[in-house]
């Protein structure tokens, strides 16, 4: 696992809905370089947010030779994502 770039975090935060949280995880899935959950407000559409962030993450990964897992969760689902 590689340290999460501030550039990537800033790009995701810029594209995520207002009030979102992007805490970099201190572990990654096998063969992944980064594990970034994005927690959005319950009223937000998770699928739409994932599509918006897909370009940001894929462009970053292509430019830096990394593989990032970025999953969008509603804030009420933090425990499911392994975050307290």
Secondary structure, 3 states (H helix, E strand, C coil): CCCCCHHHHHHHHHHCCCCCECCECCCCCCCCCEEEEEEECCCCCHHHHHHHHHHHHHHHHHHHCCCEEEEEEEHHHHHHHCCC
